[in-house]
Amino acid sequence: MSVRIITNYGDLKFELFCSQCPKTCKNFLALSASGYYKDTVFHKNIKGFIIQGGDPTGTGKGGESIYGKYFEDEICPELKHDRRGILSMASKGVSKRPNTNGSQFFITYSSLPQLNGEYVIFGKLIDGFDTLNALENCTSDNLHRPIDDIIIKDIVIHSNPIADKEIFD
């Protein structure tokens, strides 16, 4: 299962880890399919660290899951923030306030081992590294908000019906 996040800077294609994080992937896929993320912005962009979006208010304070406000963490020790392009849920962090996953997510710009075990990893970038480079080079203000909006125009779900049937049965 993969998704393509279409931005005003280009496309990002991610492989999702549906077997390891079924509840997280179901949430992201359902929100994507419903148009929840359509025309929202990445509200936080920190060069060398992450870009974060998924909040329909665009403030970093909004958003909720398909399960209600929050849902529980699906931390998989074998999945690591060990490279550029890791897709994770943006929660309050397991050690600070566990089980606070909603709709917000982030993409890493580098290996960030300090995030391992704190945030649910549910995918990795497989195409669109040039777009990720362009996003990282966008100027942000002192609160890390991009000066020019980085817009999620849409998210397209790419499905393999044979493989996906086994994941969600």
Backbone as a chain_set.jsonl record, in Angstrom:
{"seq": "MSVRIITNYGDLKFELFCSQCPKTCKNFLALSASGYYKDTVFHKNIKGFIIQGGDPTGTGKGGESIYGKYFEDEICPELKHDRRGILSMASKGVSKRPNTNGSQFFITYSSLPQLNGEYVIFGKLIDGFDTLNALENCTSDNLHRPIDDIIIKDIVIHSNPIADKEIFD", "coords": {"N": [[0.852, -1.177, 0.0], [0.567, 2.173, -0.855], [0.882, 5.78, -0.796], [0.402, 8.932, -2.391], [1.383, 12.071, -1.73], [0.324, 15.044, -2.823], [1.727, 18.083, -3.399], [2.051, 21.694, -3.615], [4.628, 21.975, -4.389], [5.436, 19.7, -5.611], [5.347, 16.067, -5.795], [5.157, 13.503, -3.239], [5.847, 10.215, -2.626], [4.874, 7.545, -0.609], [5.578, 4.448, 0.953], [3.446, 2.551, 2.938], [3.374, 1.177, 6.245], [1.441, -1.003, 6.794], [1.081, -3.57, 7.879], [2.584, -3.561, 10.258], [1.55, -1.359, 11.618], [-1.44, -1.229, 11.719], [-3.751, 0.174, 12.689], [-2.963, 2.847, 12.754], [-2.317, 3.253, 10.036], [-4.829, 2.747, 8.896], [-6.272, 4.915, 9.931], [-4.875, 7.112, 8.735], [-5.245, 6.517, 6.004], [-8.07, 6.505, 5.794], [-8.686, 9.164, 6.511], [-7.313, 10.447, 4.445], [-8.679, 9.438, 2.163], [-11.167, 10.571, 2.559], [-10.798, 13.199, 1.976], [-9.904, 14.86, 3.942], [-7.329, 15.962, 4.362], [-7.029, 17.541, 2.158], [-6.069, 20.494, 0.56], [-4.919, 21.543, 2.869], [-2.268, 22.907, 4.957], [1.294, 22.494, 5.406], [2.281, 23.221, 8.491], [4.549, 23.496, 10.01], [8.022, 23.697, 9.548], [11.154, 22.651, 9.725], [14.353, 22.971, 8.93], [16.641, 20.336, 8.361], [15.438, 18.8, 10.263], [12.298, 18.243, 10.586], [9.206, 18.261, 8.631], [5.903, 19.231, 9.191], [2.424, 18.462, 9.091], [-1.123, 18.071, 8.453], [-3.091, 19.135, 10.038], [-6.227, 20.429, 9.965], [-6.859, 23.04, 10.691], [-4.582, 24.446, 10.319], [-2.91, 25.416, 12.258], [-1.443, 23.809, 13.953], [-2.6, 22.982, 16.228], [-4.934, 21.633, 15.925], [-7.144, 19.005, 14.655], [-8.212, 15.595, 14.422], [-8.574, 12.041, 14.952], [-9.974, 9.219, 13.102], [-11.056, 7.697, 15.006], [-12.078, 9.194, 17.014], [-11.021, 11.857, 19.158], [-8.236, 11.165, 19.831], [-5.975, 8.328, 19.309], [-4.46, 5.168, 20.234], [-0.9, 4.556, 20.636], [1.154, 2.835, 18.281], [3.833, 1.633, 18.577], [6.601, 0.307, 17.011], [9.389, -1.43, 17.623], [11.229, -2.245, 15.672], [11.032, -0.424, 13.645], [12.544, 2.552, 12.704], [13.57, 5.991, 13.092], [15.579, 6.497, 11.049], [16.516, 7.662, 8.756], [16.232, 10.017, 6.059], [12.981, 11.074, 5.122], [11.153, 9.539, 6.613], [7.89, 8.72, 7.651], [5.774, 9.757, 10.14], [3.491, 9.771, 12.964], [2.422, 12.807, 14.419], [2.399, 13.307, 17.55], [1.955, 13.962, 21.082], [4.092, 12.685, 22.086], [5.377, 9.64, 23.346], [6.659, 9.407, 25.892], [5.964, 11.794, 27.107], [3.132, 12.286, 26.841], [1.326, 9.707, 26.308], [-0.467, 7.956, 23.65], [-1.723, 9.939, 22.013], [-2.316, 10.345, 19.318], [-3.597, 11.849, 16.424], [-4.621, 13.478, 13.695], [-2.412, 14.712, 12.68], [0.823, 14.606, 11.136], [4.332, 13.932, 10.481], [7.301, 14.361, 8.453], [10.56, 13.203, 8.185], [13.649, 15.003, 7.818], [16.145, 14.049, 8.139], [18.209, 11.504, 9.701], [16.902, 10.726, 12.816], [17.412, 9.62, 15.598], [16.683, 10.195, 18.237], [13.966, 10.35, 18.263], [13.004, 7.809, 18.143], [10.825, 5.32, 19.367], [9.217, 7.208, 20.508], [7.41, 8.374, 18.728], [4.94, 7.237, 16.434], [5.931, 5.428, 13.706], [4.877, 5.113, 10.428], [5.363, 4.884, 7.737], [7.503, 5.251, 4.782], [9.399, 7.35, 2.614], [9.421, 6.732, -0.822], [9.6, 7.778, -3.312], [10.182, 10.956, -4.744], [12.153, 12.473, -3.577], [13.398, 14.742, -4.519], [11.36, 16.612, -4.313], [11.064, 16.626, -1.524], [13.53, 17.755, -0.872], [13.13, 20.32, -1.956], [11.056, 21.235, -0.293], [12.352, 21.294, 2.181], [14.072, 23.382, 1.781], [12.487, 25.621, 1.801], [11.767, 28.814, 3.11], [11.25, 29.616, 6.52], [9.508, 31.218, 9.284], [10.422, 32.627, 12.556], [8.988, 30.963, 14.21], [8.951, 28.631, 12.927], [7.073, 28.373, 10.922], [6.236, 28.047, 7.541], [7.076, 30.697, 5.309], [5.941, 31.106, 2.767], [3.028, 29.423, 1.853], [3.009, 25.896, 2.083], [1.304, 23.632, 0.486], [-0.882, 20.88, 0.907], [-2.235, 19.516, -1.664], [-3.702, 17.287, -2.324], [-4.186, 13.812, -1.389], [-3.382, 10.812, -2.776], [-4.36, 7.478, -2.899], [-2.677, 4.488, -3.466], [-3.312, 1.271, -4.316], [-2.79, -2.224, -3.802], [-4.746, -4.697, -4.464], [-4.576, -7.476, -3.889], [-2.412, -7.868, -2.084], [-3.222, -6.024, -0.134], [-5.63, -7.057, 0.812], [-4.893, -9.143, 2.483], [-3.688, -7.72, 4.552], [-5.723, -6.199, 5.799], [-7.732, -7.992, 6.444]], "CA": [[0.0, 0.0, 0.0], [1.325, 3.422, -0.893], [0.124, 7.011, -1.0], [1.12, 10.041, -3.01], [0.987, 13.379, -1.212], [0.511, 16.029, -3.883], [1.904, 19.421, -2.83], [2.301, 22.739, -4.602], [6.048, 21.9, -4.739], [5.681, 18.403, -6.236], [4.735, 14.9, -5.16], [5.9, 12.633, -2.325], [5.209, 8.893, -2.593], [5.256, 6.796, 0.586], [5.14, 3.083, 1.257], [2.895, 2.516, 4.293], [3.652, -0.041, 7.012], [0.108, -1.423, 7.253], [1.175, -4.787, 8.701], [3.117, -3.219, 11.575], [0.76, -0.285, 12.248], [-2.722, -1.236, 11.001], [-4.69, 1.203, 13.157], [-2.418, 4.129, 12.302], [-2.487, 3.329, 8.585], [-6.264, 2.867, 8.618], [-6.612, 6.303, 10.235], [-4.31, 7.983, 7.7], [-5.9, 6.21, 4.73], [-9.468, 6.954, 5.842], [-8.675, 10.628, 6.454], [-6.894, 10.808, 3.087], [-9.762, 9.106, 1.226], [-12.309, 11.463, 2.796], [-10.438, 14.562, 1.6], [-9.605, 15.595, 5.177], [-6.067, 16.691, 4.236], [-7.045, 18.311, 0.911], [-5.893, 21.95, 0.668], [-4.357, 21.964, 4.156], [-0.876, 23.337, 4.824], [2.322, 22.066, 6.352], [2.369, 24.396, 9.365], [5.863, 23.546, 10.663], [9.081, 23.268, 8.645], [12.433, 22.89, 10.399], [15.439, 22.439, 8.104], [17.477, 19.354, 9.042], [14.659, 18.084, 11.277], [11.033, 17.697, 10.082], [8.1, 19.08, 8.145], [4.705, 18.697, 9.852], [1.129, 18.899, 8.581], [-2.241, 17.215, 8.833], [-4.023, 19.87, 10.896], [-7.105, 21.201, 9.084], [-6.899, 24.454, 11.084], [-3.325, 25.051, 9.901], [-2.247, 26.044, 13.408], [-0.685, 22.846, 14.747], [-3.358, 22.695, 17.448], [-6.193, 20.982, 15.583], [-7.159, 17.692, 14.027], [-8.574, 14.419, 15.213], [-8.517, 10.773, 14.231], [-11.264, 8.606, 12.765], [-11.492, 6.976, 16.209], [-12.375, 10.21, 18.023], [-9.927, 12.828, 19.247], [-6.932, 10.502, 19.758], [-5.925, 6.87, 19.368], [-3.272, 4.674, 20.927], [0.379, 4.405, 19.949], [1.571, 1.54, 17.738], [5.29, 1.722, 18.478], [7.247, -0.925, 16.551], [10.822, -1.223, 17.861], [12.04, -2.49, 14.473], [10.941, 0.755, 12.778], [13.405, 3.605, 13.265], [13.749, 7.283, 12.416], [16.991, 6.308, 10.717], [16.829, 8.215, 7.44], [15.403, 11.076, 5.48], [11.754, 10.597, 4.497], [10.32, 8.678, 7.469], [6.558, 9.28, 7.893], [5.385, 9.439, 11.521], [2.41, 10.544, 13.573], [2.851, 13.92, 15.271], [1.634, 13.253, 18.801], [2.641, 14.666, 22.17], [5.244, 11.865, 22.442], [5.038, 8.544, 24.261], [7.128, 9.645, 27.264], [5.301, 12.984, 27.661], [1.695, 12.044, 26.923], [1.086, 8.62, 25.356], [-1.773, 7.729, 23.016], [-2.288, 11.224, 21.588], [-2.28, 10.423, 17.861], [-4.829, 12.37, 15.834], [-4.512, 13.544, 12.235], [-1.155, 15.335, 12.277], [1.943, 13.725, 10.823], [5.54, 14.631, 10.058], [8.254, 13.679, 7.584], [11.903, 13.561, 8.638], [14.647, 15.499, 6.875], [17.422, 13.397, 8.433], [18.131, 10.461, 10.727], [16.57, 11.364, 14.1], [17.259, 8.513, 16.546], [16.068, 10.654, 19.484], [12.513, 10.21, 18.13], [12.648, 6.388, 18.185], [10.047, 4.922, 20.531], [8.394, 8.343, 20.951], [6.397, 8.685, 17.72], [4.591, 6.081, 15.61], [6.386, 5.432, 12.315], [3.942, 4.306, 9.642], [5.704, 4.848, 6.322], [8.79, 5.797, 4.346], [9.409, 7.944, 1.286], [10.012, 5.872, -1.85], [9.797, 8.59, -4.513], [9.917, 12.369, -4.492], [13.202, 13.069, -2.745], [13.626, 16.099, -5.027], [10.317, 17.444, -3.7], [11.419, 16.783, -0.113], [14.618, 18.74, -0.856], [12.534, 21.643, -2.194], [10.319, 21.615, 0.917], [13.308, 21.62, 3.243], [14.71, 24.662, 1.466], [11.532, 26.723, 1.935], [12.046, 29.697, 4.243], [10.261, 29.637, 7.603], [9.691, 32.309, 10.242], [11.073, 32.204, 13.806], [8.16, 29.918, 14.829], [9.081, 27.503, 11.993], [5.966, 28.343, 9.968], [6.713, 28.477, 6.219], [6.701, 32.046, 4.872], [4.995, 30.834, 1.682], [2.311, 28.185, 2.175], [3.283, 24.593, 1.476], [-0.067, 23.117, 0.485], [-1.224, 19.504, 0.537], [-3.345, 19.663, -2.607], [-4.504, 16.065, -2.2], [-3.448, 12.576, -1.137], [-3.901, 9.737, -3.618], [-4.052, 6.151, -2.364], [-2.35, 3.462, -4.459], [-3.63, 0.012, -3.642], [-2.583, -3.533, -4.411], [-5.865, -5.409, -3.84], [-4.216, -8.81, -3.396], [-1.612, -7.69, -0.863], [-3.982, -5.267, 0.852], [-6.671, -7.918, 1.385], [-4.272, -9.878, 3.588], [-3.377, -6.783, 5.636], [-6.898, -5.685, 6.497], [-8.702, -9.055, 6.782]], "C": [[0.892, 1.233, 0.0], [0.371, 4.594, -1.1], [1.03, 8.039, -1.662], [0.546, 11.329, -2.443], [1.349, 14.403, -2.288], [0.585, 17.408, -3.232], [2.071, 20.438, -3.96], [3.781, 22.828, -4.98], [6.397, 20.611, -5.467], [5.08, 17.296, -5.393], [5.717, 14.13, -4.285], [5.164, 11.299, -2.285], [5.782, 8.086, -1.43], [4.742, 5.371, 0.535], [4.635, 3.123, 2.694], [3.157, 1.167, 4.942], [2.363, -0.56, 7.643], [0.148, -2.672, 8.124], [1.617, -4.469, 10.119], [2.223, -2.231, 12.333], [-0.618, -0.185, 11.601], [-3.682, -0.124, 11.416], [-4.25, 2.59, 12.687], [-2.624, 4.302, 10.802], [-3.957, 3.472, 8.21], [-6.726, 4.304, 8.858], [-6.144, 7.227, 9.111], [-5.004, 7.77, 6.358], [-7.342, 6.707, 4.702], [-9.555, 8.479, 5.774], [-8.302, 11.105, 5.048], [-8.023, 10.599, 2.09], [-10.95, 10.054, 1.363], [-12.045, 12.905, 2.355], [-10.072, 15.453, 2.774], [-8.359, 16.482, 5.034], [-6.038, 17.637, 3.032], [-7.017, 19.815, 1.203], [-5.508, 22.427, 2.067], [-2.884, 22.326, 3.94], [0.031, 22.558, 5.778], [2.598, 23.304, 7.206], [3.717, 24.535, 10.068], [6.9, 22.981, 9.703], [10.424, 23.651, 9.253], [13.535, 22.185, 9.614], [16.324, 21.503, 8.93], [16.733, 18.512, 10.055], [13.395, 17.485, 10.657], [10.202, 18.762, 9.37], [6.828, 18.429, 8.672], [3.443, 19.315, 9.269], [0.029, 17.995, 9.105], [-3.253, 17.852, 9.759], [-4.923, 20.722, 10.004], [-7.217, 22.683, 9.46], [-5.638, 25.193, 10.644], [-2.52, 25.67, 11.019], [-1.29, 25.118, 14.154], [-1.406, 22.448, 16.013], [-4.633, 21.903, 17.179], [-6.014, 19.578, 15.037], [-7.556, 16.594, 14.979], [-8.583, 13.195, 14.32], [-9.915, 10.3, 13.85], [-11.857, 7.891, 13.967], [-11.999, 7.927, 17.297], [-11.2, 11.163, 18.069], [-8.57, 12.16, 19.013], [-7.088, 8.99, 19.657], [-4.551, 6.439, 19.861], [-2.06, 4.524, 20.008], [0.565, 2.975, 19.456], [3.082, 1.616, 17.501], [5.843, 0.351, 18.101], [8.751, -0.731, 16.687], [11.699, -1.423, 16.627], [11.994, -1.315, 13.482], [11.657, 1.92, 13.448], [13.338, 4.885, 12.429], [15.219, 7.35, 11.986], [17.395, 6.886, 9.365], [15.899, 9.38, 7.115], [14.139, 10.436, 4.902], [10.936, 9.618, 5.309], [9.021, 9.43, 7.775], [6.071, 8.816, 9.26], [4.194, 10.278, 11.956], [3.011, 11.629, 14.468], [1.938, 13.948, 16.491], [2.357, 14.091, 19.843], [3.895, 13.91, 22.61], [4.893, 10.868, 23.519], [5.451, 8.85, 25.691], [6.455, 10.861, 27.909], [3.817, 12.742, 27.883], [1.339, 10.979, 25.898], [-0.331, 8.644, 24.788], [-2.476, 9.027, 22.63], [-2.15, 11.419, 20.073], [-3.63, 10.905, 17.348], [-4.748, 12.31, 14.321], [-3.155, 14.074, 11.783], [-0.044, 14.31, 12.1], [3.157, 14.575, 10.481], [6.401, 13.727, 9.202], [9.636, 14.149, 8.01], [12.765, 14.07, 7.485], [16.008, 14.835, 7.077], [17.169, 12.233, 9.386], [17.933, 11.155, 12.073], [16.346, 10.289, 15.163], [16.615, 8.917, 17.869], [14.545, 10.534, 19.443], [12.052, 8.753, 18.195], [11.931, 6.05, 19.482], [9.129, 6.007, 21.065], [7.212, 8.603, 20.025], [6.191, 7.483, 16.811], [5.049, 6.307, 14.169], [5.416, 4.564, 11.523], [4.224, 4.323, 8.143], [7.084, 5.4, 6.051], [8.665, 6.299, 2.914], [10.089, 6.995, 0.304], [10.222, 6.617, -3.167], [9.428, 10.036, -4.172], [10.949, 13.026, -3.598], [13.551, 14.484, -3.211], [12.598, 17.075, -4.454], [10.628, 17.68, -2.227], [12.556, 17.795, 0.038], [14.07, 20.155, -1.019], [11.786, 22.135, -0.954], [11.276, 22.048, 2.022], [13.939, 22.995, 3.025], [13.757, 25.849, 1.481], [11.849, 27.522, 3.201], [10.894, 29.668, 5.239], [10.537, 30.817, 8.525], [10.31, 31.775, 11.537], [10.249, 31.194, 14.597], [8.106, 28.667, 13.953], [7.898, 27.354, 11.047], [6.501, 28.814, 8.612], [6.193, 29.873, 5.854], [5.667, 31.949, 3.746], [4.348, 29.488, 1.969], [2.822, 26.993, 1.378], [1.971, 23.828, 1.604], [-0.115, 21.636, 0.12], [-2.452, 19.63, -0.361], [-4.282, 18.461, -2.536], [-3.582, 14.922, -1.8], [-4.148, 11.477, -1.922], [-3.432, 8.408, -3.041], [-3.811, 5.193, -3.524], [-2.479, 2.119, -3.764], [-3.224, -1.183, -4.486], [-3.628, -4.434, -3.775], [-5.509, -6.778, -3.269], [-3.432, -8.694, -2.094], [-2.426, -7.015, 0.228], [-5.074, -6.096, 1.508], [-6.122, -8.667, 2.598], [-4.017, -8.969, 4.788], [-4.61, -6.452, 6.462], [-7.96, -6.73, 6.791], [-8.569, -9.473, 8.228]], "O": [[1.853, 1.319, 0.764], [-0.775, 4.427, -1.517], [2.251, 8.013, -1.511], [-0.627, 11.642, -2.646], [2.519, 14.598, -2.616], [-0.368, 17.853, -2.594], [2.215, 20.066, -5.125], [4.156, 23.664, -5.803], [7.536, 20.439, -5.899], [4.393, 17.551, -4.405], [6.921, 14.101, -4.539], [3.982, 11.255, -1.945], [6.997, 7.956, -1.281], [3.609, 5.12, 0.125], [5.307, 3.661, 3.574], [3.161, 0.137, 4.269], [2.211, -0.558, 8.865], [-0.679, -2.814, 9.025], [1.092, -5.035, 11.077], [2.156, -2.274, 13.561], [-0.938, 0.838, 10.996], [-4.357, 0.456, 10.565], [-5.076, 3.404, 12.274], [-3.053, 5.361, 10.346], [-4.295, 4.235, 7.305], [-7.494, 4.846, 8.064], [-6.923, 8.028, 8.596], [-5.313, 8.733, 5.656], [-7.787, 7.268, 3.7], [-10.399, 9.023, 5.062], [-8.899, 12.046, 4.525], [-8.299, 11.472, 1.267], [-11.658, 10.31, 0.389], [-12.954, 13.735, 2.36], [-9.944, 16.668, 2.618], [-8.336, 17.611, 5.524], [-5.119, 18.445, 2.903], [-7.821, 20.333, 1.978], [-5.742, 23.584, 2.414], [-2.327, 22.08, 2.87], [-0.408, 22.041, 6.806], [3.09, 24.313, 6.703], [4.0, 25.577, 10.659], [6.696, 21.92, 9.112], [10.786, 24.826, 9.293], [13.637, 20.959, 9.632], [16.71, 21.83, 10.053], [17.313, 17.604, 10.651], [13.415, 16.327, 10.239], [10.445, 19.964, 9.481], [6.686, 17.208, 8.608], [3.386, 20.512, 8.99], [0.218, 17.252, 10.068], [-4.178, 17.184, 10.221], [-4.439, 21.646, 9.35], [-7.627, 23.496, 8.632], [-5.622, 26.423, 10.599], [-1.547, 26.379, 10.762], [-0.427, 25.582, 14.899], [-0.885, 21.657, 16.799], [-5.341, 21.54, 18.119], [-4.908, 19.043, 14.966], [-7.279, 16.649, 16.177], [-8.599, 13.299, 13.094], [-10.914, 10.91, 14.232], [-13.029, 7.518, 13.953], [-12.317, 7.481, 18.4], [-10.45, 11.26, 17.097], [-7.838, 12.544, 18.101], [-8.166, 8.44, 19.882], [-3.608, 7.23, 19.902], [-2.182, 4.388, 18.79], [0.18, 2.021, 20.133], [3.541, 1.657, 16.359], [5.586, -0.641, 18.782], [9.337, 0.054, 15.942], [12.783, -0.847, 16.535], [12.83, -1.23, 12.583], [11.406, 2.232, 14.611], [13.082, 4.851, 11.225], [15.993, 8.159, 12.498], [18.498, 6.626, 8.883], [14.927, 9.658, 7.818], [14.209, 9.384, 4.268], [10.093, 8.92, 4.746], [9.041, 10.613, 8.112], [5.967, 7.615, 9.508], [3.921, 11.342, 11.4], [3.985, 11.391, 15.181], [0.855, 14.532, 16.466], [3.273, 14.845, 19.513], [4.677, 14.422, 23.412], [4.203, 11.193, 24.485], [4.686, 8.587, 26.619], [6.386, 10.944, 29.135], [3.302, 12.965, 28.979], [1.076, 11.302, 24.739], [-1.247, 9.249, 25.345], [-3.668, 9.199, 22.885], [-1.897, 12.529, 19.606], [-4.677, 10.427, 17.786], [-4.8, 11.232, 13.73], [-2.784, 13.903, 10.622], [0.024, 13.301, 12.802], [3.041, 15.773, 10.225], [6.261, 12.504, 9.213], [9.865, 15.347, 8.178], [12.632, 13.633, 6.342], [16.922, 15.036, 6.277], [16.039, 12.011, 9.822], [18.691, 12.055, 12.434], [15.211, 10.067, 15.585], [16.054, 8.067, 18.56], [13.898, 10.608, 20.488], [10.855, 8.484, 18.29], [12.369, 6.441, 20.564], [8.342, 5.757, 21.979], [6.139, 9.003, 20.477], [7.146, 6.791, 16.459], [4.614, 7.247, 13.503], [5.158, 3.419, 11.893], [3.414, 3.831, 7.357], [7.751, 5.937, 6.936], [7.919, 5.742, 2.108], [11.192, 6.511, 0.559], [10.945, 6.138, -4.04], [8.491, 10.296, -3.418], [10.659, 14.022, -2.936], [13.951, 15.325, -2.406], [12.925, 18.221, -4.147], [10.476, 18.795, -1.73], [12.549, 18.601, 0.969], [14.485, 21.076, -0.315], [11.869, 23.312, -0.602], [11.04, 23.041, 2.71], [14.294, 23.683, 3.982], [14.174, 26.973, 1.201], [12.164, 26.945, 4.241], [9.723, 29.693, 4.861], [11.645, 31.352, 8.554], [10.682, 30.604, 11.609], [10.752, 30.62, 15.562], [7.316, 27.757, 14.204], [7.738, 26.302, 10.429], [7.146, 29.859, 8.532], [5.022, 30.186, 6.066], [4.643, 32.632, 3.775], [5.038, 28.52, 2.29], [3.037, 27.073, 0.169], [1.579, 23.427, 2.7], [0.52, 21.194, -0.838], [-3.568, 19.825, 0.12], [-5.498, 18.598, -2.67], [-2.359, 15.043, -1.862], [-5.345, 11.241, -1.758], [-2.252, 8.235, -2.734], [-4.624, 5.092, -4.444], [-1.832, 1.866, -2.747], [-3.303, -1.158, -5.714], [-3.429, -4.897, -2.652], [-6.086, -7.194, -2.265], [-3.762, -9.356, -1.11], [-2.33, -7.395, 1.395], [-5.41, -5.85, 2.666], [-6.804, -8.807, 3.613], [-4.123, -9.416, 5.93], [-4.547, -6.429, 7.691], [-9.006, -6.389, 7.343], [-9.299, -10.35, 8.688]]}, "num_chains": 1, "name": "protein.A"}
